[in-house]
Amino acid sequence: MKDRLLRKYQHTCNHQLPLSSSEVAQTQLAAKHLHVDQAQAVFRGRLFQPLAIAAEGQPAWLAQAQLGQLNTHANFLCLQRRQWFAAISENHDSHAFDQLTHQLASPLERPLQVAVIDPHTQQETRRLFVVPDHWEAAARDCLYQPL
């Protein structure tokens, strides 16, 4: 697993934030009459919890084999990676639960982000990651691997 928050955090703290203190950066900042008092990082995004412990409406992840635990009366919109951080547009083409399960009939190779849509209001009610069935074990193994 390459996309890990701990890896991003360490790279930001150990490499990117100290760049503003480098001699090259200080020279360029001084030429523009700028001074950095303190370097800080902000990590934006959603923290996905396992579906079993996530509060209603909170972003959650579930294994593909757990699809039956979803609200079958909701609509679902499978998102491309470029849509993961964006709000859902008003002109979306969400699908009923049976279409989602049909689309996910083959085993996933990588996580898929899905927006859960209220069929009456057409408003997003939750974000989900549907992950391959082996994903949780692989994620746990990463906890013991050096970065």
C-alpha positions in Angstrom: 0.0 0.0 0.0 1.6 3.2 -1.2 -1.0 5.7 -0.2 -0.6 5.9 3.6 -1.3 8.9 5.8 1.7 8.1 8.0 4.0 8.2 5.0 2.6 11.5 3.8 2.8 13.0 7.3 6.4 12.0 7.8 7.4 13.3 4.4 5.7 16.6 5.0 7.2 17.0 8.5 10.7 15.8 7.6 11.1 17.2 4.1 8.6 19.7 2.9 8.1 21.9 6.0 11.9 22.3 6.6 12.3 23.5 3.0 11.2 27.0 4.1 14.2 27.1 6.4 16.8 26.2 3.7 19.3 28.7 2.6 17.9 28.8 -1.0 14.4 29.4 0.3 15.6 32.1 2.8 17.4 33.9 0.0 14.3 33.9 -2.2 12.0 34.9 0.6 14.3 37.8 1.6 14.4 39.0 -2.0 10.6 39.4 -1.8 10.7 40.9 1.7 9.0 37.8 3.2 9.8 36.0 6.4 8.4 32.6 7.6 7.8 32.6 11.3 6.4 29.1 11.5 5.8 26.4 8.9 2.6 24.4 9.3 0.8 21.7 7.4 -2.9 21.1 7.0 -4.1 17.7 5.9 -7.6 17.9 4.3 -9.8 14.9 3.5 -12.0 12.3 5.0 -11.1 9.7 7.6 -12.9 6.5 6.7 -13.8 4.2 9.6 -14.8 0.5 9.3 -18.5 0.4 8.5 -19.1 -1.7 11.7 -18.0 1.2 14.0 -18.7 4.3 11.8 -21.5 6.6 13.0 -24.4 7.1 10.6 -23.3 9.5 7.8 -19.6 9.2 8.7 -17.3 8.1 5.9 -16.8 4.4 6.1 -15.1 1.5 4.3 -16.3 -2.0 3.9 -15.1 -5.1 2.1 -16.7 -6.1 -1.1 -18.2 -9.2 0.6 -20.0 -6.8 3.0 -22.1 -5.0 0.3 -25.2 -6.7 1.7 -24.9 -4.6 4.9 -25.7 -1.4 2.9 -29.1 0.3 2.8 -30.6 -1.3 -0.2 -33.1 1.6 -0.6 -30.4 4.2 -1.2 -28.8 5.1 -4.6 -25.1 4.9 -5.2 -22.7 6.7 -7.4 -19.3 5.2 -8.1 -16.6 7.9 -8.2 -13.5 8.3 -10.2 -10.4 9.2 -8.3 -10.5 12.9 -9.5 -14.0 13.1 -7.8 -12.9 11.8 -4.4 -12.6 15.2 -2.7 -15.2 17.0 -4.6 -18.8 17.6 -3.7 -21.3 15.6 -5.8 -22.8 17.7 -8.6 -26.5 18.2 -8.9 -26.6 16.4 -12.3 -25.3 13.0 -11.1 -26.4 9.6 -12.4 -26.8 7.5 -9.3 -27.9 3.9 -9.5 -30.0 1.6 -7.3 -28.4 -1.0 -5.1 -28.9 -3.9 -7.5 -27.0 -2.0 -10.2 -24.2 -1.4 -7.7 -23.9 -5.0 -6.9 -24.1 -5.9 -10.6 -21.3 -3.5 -11.3 -19.2 -5.0 -8.5 -19.9 -8.6 -9.4 -16.2 -9.2 -10.3 -13.6 -9.0 -7.5 -12.1 -5.5 -7.0 -8.4 -5.0 -7.6 -8.3 -1.6 -5.8 -10.6 0.4 -3.5 -13.6 2.1 -5.1 -15.1 5.3 -3.6 -18.9 5.4 -3.7 -21.3 8.2 -2.8 -24.5 7.2 -1.1 -27.4 9.2 -2.4 -30.9 9.7 -0.9 -33.2 8.6 -3.7 -35.9 11.2 -2.6 -33.7 14.3 -2.2 -30.9 13.3 -4.5 -28.5 14.6 -1.8 -25.4 12.7 -0.7 -25.7 11.2 2.7 -22.4 9.4 3.0 -19.1 8.4 1.4 -17.9 4.8 1.3 -14.8 3.0 0.2 -15.6 -0.5 -1.1 -12.3 -2.4 -0.8 -11.2 -5.8 -2.1 -11.9 -8.5 0.4 -8.1 -9.0 1.1 -7.5 -5.3 1.7 -7.9 -5.2 5.5 -5.3 -8.0 6.0 -2.9 -6.2 3.6 -3.5 -2.9 5.5 -2.8 -4.6 8.8 0.4 -6.1 7.4 1.6 -2.6 6.4 1.5 -1.5 10.0 4.5 -3.7 10.7 6.5 -2.8 7.6 9.0 0.0 7.6 8.1 3.1 5.6 
